Amino acid sequence: MFGFTHMEIAKILTDFSLSDHKETIREWYDGYSFGEQTIYNPWSVTNYVDNLPDSPGPHWLNTSSNILVYEELTKGGIEIKRDLEKILSGEEIRYPITETITFSDIGRKPANIWSFLYFSGYLRADDPRQDIRGRSTYRLAIPNKEIGYAYESFIDSMYTKPSGGLDALMD
């Protein structure tokens, strides 16, 4: 009801004679797991198919503002910035996922942002393992190219100075 399965993607591709787009759709819009099922982002897949022959791009990301995500990542301390660097370079980070996370909890401790990003669709979590305290921790990663694009946009916004105004005069 909220995503396409592998079988549904195969049917869509067959019905629209787009079988040669299977790998592109997987790279850009796959990466979410619910139980044992892998789910593709339905909004992005349908927009990609509808906009062909255009190249794949960030469709879901353009449906709302990413400002809350950007603010939380920006406010995060050095630990969050180091972990973000690891995720972006493909290294493993592991954290517990807190299902009861609220907006007011996000900035209270660094681990909370990763739960927020997971439940917001900006991370995937897999490979559960017990840590030394007996808590389940998960390997966190960027789920697909569409979400990778969001992180690139965030990094660009952190290091790009606004044009005009006093900042432009200071350069």
Long-range contacts (C-beta under 8 A, 24 or more apart in sequence): 2-39, 2-42, 3-32, 3-34, 3-39, 3-40, 3-41, 3-42, 4-39, 4-40, 4-42, 4-45, 5-37, 5-38, 5-39, 5-40, 6-38, 6-40, 8-40, 9-40, 9-45, 12-45, 12-49, 16-49, 18-49, 18-52, 21-48, 21-49, 21-52, 24-48, 24-56, 25-56, 27-56, 27-144, 27-145, 28-56, 28-144, 28-145, 28-146, 29-56, 29-144, 29-146, 30-143, 30-144, 31-124, 31-142, 31-143, 31-144, 31-147, 32-121, 32-124, 32-143, 33-124, 33-126, 41-121, 41-144, 41-146, 44-146, 56-145, 56-146, 57-146, 57-149, 58-146, 58-149, 58-150, 59-146, 60-121, 60-146, 61-146, 61-147, 61-149, 61-150, 61-153, 66-150, 66-153, 66-154, 69-117, 69-120, 69-122, 69-150, 69-154, 70-154, 70-157, 72-106, 72-107, 72-113, 72-116, 73-113, 73-154, 74-158, 75-107, 76-107, 76-110, 76-113, 77-110, 79-110, 80-110, 80-113, 83-110, 83-114, 84-151, 87-123, 87-140, 87-141, 87-142, 87-151, 88-142, 88-151, 88-155, 90-141, 92-139, 92-141, 93-139, 93-140, 94-129, 94-131, 94-137, 94-138, 94-139, 94-140, 95-137, 95-138, 95-140, 96-131, 96-135, 96-136, 96-137, 96-138, 97-125, 97-136, 97-138, 114-140, 121-147, 122-147, 122-150, 122-151, 123-147
